Amino acid sequence: MKTLLILSDTHNNIKDMEKLVPIMKDSDYIIHLGDYQKDIKLFREFSQKIYSVKGNCDGGGDDLLLEIEKVKLLLTHGDRYSVKTTLYNLLLRAKEVGANAVLYGHTHIAKTEEIDKITFINPGTLSLYSEKTYAYCVISGNKIVSKTVNIY
């Protein structure tokens, strides 16, 4: 069993990220899905378990494939797939690379759903001007369970 702390769109909100240090400590993986990717790099003590992709505010970047237990994850910011209007393009990409789950951001709206047996997880945002959320996931074998958590 492996645990994941998933963040996206932190937009320089280091204060609220610091509140997550105990969870970072206990998580097997820390994932940042872009838009101020540099924020997560400030937590150098966890560098060996941090995986991140660039978002549109970071200059854009490539997707990342990560296999944990028996789950193949596609990590992306999502802007290049028009996720604010549809998940169809991202679904096609997930099928193309054989992903079981997709972790994406960009919309600032936390959401978990399953489409064609692929789990889509958006942790929302830690932006100062939005409802602040992150996702916490547990992967065991080929199963992934995700929960959205609000920071107050």
N, C-alpha and C positions, 0 to 999 in steps of 0.2 A: 504494500500500500504506500502511495506517495501523496503528498499534499502540495498544493499550489496556491500562492497568493498572486492574484492577477490584477494589475493596475493598467489604466490607460488615461490619456488626456489629463495629466497631472498639472500641466501649465504652471510650473514653478511653485506649487503649493507644498513646499517642504515641511511646513509646520504640521499639516495633517498627515503627511507621509511619516514623520517622526513618531506619530501616535501608533503606527503600525510596526514599529521595530520589534516588539515582542512576538508578533505574528511572523515577521520576516525570519526571526531567529528560529522559530519552531517549524517553518515550512521547508520542504525539501527543494522546492523551486520557487523563484520569484520571477514573474513575467511582467514586462512593461510593453504595452502595445502602441507606444508612440505618442507624439505631441508632448514634447519636452522629455525625450528619452534621456537627456543628460541628468534629469532629476534623480533617476534610480542609480546612476553611476556615482552619486555622492555617498551612497551607502557601501563604501569599499569593503567593509568587513564581510559583506555577503557576496562579493564578486564571483566566487566560484559557483554560485547557484542562481545567478541572474542571467536571464535570456531576454533580449529586447529587440524590437524592430523600430525603424524610424516612421514617423507620421508626416503628414503634410507640413506641419510647423517645424519639422526637423530637416526638411529638404527632401523628403520622400525616401523610399528605400525598397529593398526586396522583402519578400515573404521569408519566413523561416519554418522549416519542418523539424519537429521534435517528437521523438518517440519515447513515451513514458509507459512502463509496464507493457501492455499490449495495445495501447491507444496511440495512434498517429495523429499528432496535432499540427494544424496549419495556423501559424501566428502571422497576423497582418494588421495593419492599422485600419484598412478598409476603405479609405478614400478612393483608391484606384478602382474599386469594385462598385461604386455608387451605393454604398450601404445605407445612406440616408433615405433612399427611395425604394430599394429592393435588395433582397439577399440572393436573388437568382444568379447574378454573375459570380458571387462568392461560392454559391453551391456548385456551379460548374467547375470552378477552380479546385474546390475540395475534392470533387469526384475525379478530376484530372490527376491529382497527386495522390489519390487514395487515402485521404484523411478521414478519420472517424469523428474528429471534432475540429471546430474552427474557433479560435479566439481572436476577436476583433474589437476595435474601438470606433473612434471618429464621431459617433452620433451623440455622445454624452448621455445616452439613455441605457441604463442597465437592463439587460434582457437575456433570458436563456430560453431556447426553443429547439425542437428537433424537426428537421426537414429531411425527408428521404433517408431516415436512419442515421443522419449526421447531426451531432449536437453543436449548436451555435451558442457561444457565450460572449456577451459584451459586458464588461465589468462596470460600465458607466464612466464617471469622471470624478476626479478629486479637485476639479477647477473651483476656484474661490467663489464663482458666481452661479453655481448650480447645486443641486442636491448632490452631496458627496457620497460616492459609493465605490466599492471594490468587490471583487468576486473571490471566494475561497472554494477550492475544488479538492476533491479526493478522487484519486484514480486507484482502482484495485482490479488487477487483471485487465479485462477489456471493458470495464465499466467506469464511467465518469459521472460524478455527482457534483453539482455546483450550487452555491448559495450566494445571493447578493447580500452585502452587508452595508448598512448606512453608517456614516460617521457623523456624529452630532456635535 
